[in-house]
């Protein structure tokens, strides 16, 4: 993965300050709960199978 010049958000830093972390995509809503990434909503017609890979 190429390096970037600036990181403006990291979930690790946000979690350390008690902020809620939510990621909204066209297919689902993901939240960090209890230190784990969890799918909380799935768009109608979307299906999920397999494994999420999180870095």
C-alpha positions as CSV (number, residue, x, y, z in Angstrom):
1,X,0.0,0.0,0.0
2,X,1.5,3.4,-0.9
3,X,2.2,5.9,1.8
4,X,0.1,9.0,2.3
5,X,1.3,12.4,3.3
6,X,-1.4,12.9,6.0
7,X,-3.9,10.8,8.0
8,X,-6.9,12.9,9.1
9,X,-8.8,10.1,10.8
10,X,-7.9,6.8,12.4
11,X,-10.4,4.5,14.1
12,X,-7.8,3.6,16.7
13,X,-7.4,7.2,17.8
14,X,-11.2,7.8,17.7
15,X,-11.9,4.7,19.8
16,X,-9.3,5.9,22.3
17,X,-11.3,9.1,22.9
18,X,-14.6,7.4,23.2
19,X,-16.0,8.6,19.8
20,X,-18.5,6.4,18.0
21,X,-17.1,5.1,14.7
22,X,-19.6,4.5,11.8
23,X,-18.8,3.8,8.2
24,X,-21.6,4.1,5.6
25,X,-21.3,2.6,2.2
26,X,-23.8,2.1,-0.6
27,X,-24.3,-1.5,0.6
28,X,-24.1,-1.4,4.3
29,X,-23.5,0.5,7.5
30,X,-20.5,-0.7,9.7
31,X,-19.8,0.3,13.2
32,X,-17.0,-0.4,15.6
33,X,-18.6,-2.0,18.7
34,X,-16.6,-3.5,21.5
35,X,-13.4,-3.1,19.5
36,X,-14.8,-5.1,16.5
37,X,-16.1,-4.0,13.1
38,X,-19.8,-5.1,12.9
39,X,-22.3,-4.8,10.1
40,X,-25.3,-3.0,11.6
41,X,-27.5,-2.4,8.4
42,X,-27.6,-4.1,5.0
43,X,-29.2,-2.4,2.0
44,X,-32.2,-4.1,0.5
45,X,-31.1,-6.6,-2.2
46,X,-27.5,-6.8,-0.9
47,X,-26.0,-10.1,0.3
48,X,-22.8,-10.8,2.1
49,X,-20.7,-13.9,2.2
50,X,-17.1,-14.5,3.0
51,X,-14.8,-12.6,5.3
52,X,-14.1,-8.9,5.9
53,X,-10.4,-8.1,5.9
54,X,-9.6,-5.1,8.1
55,X,-6.2,-3.6,8.6
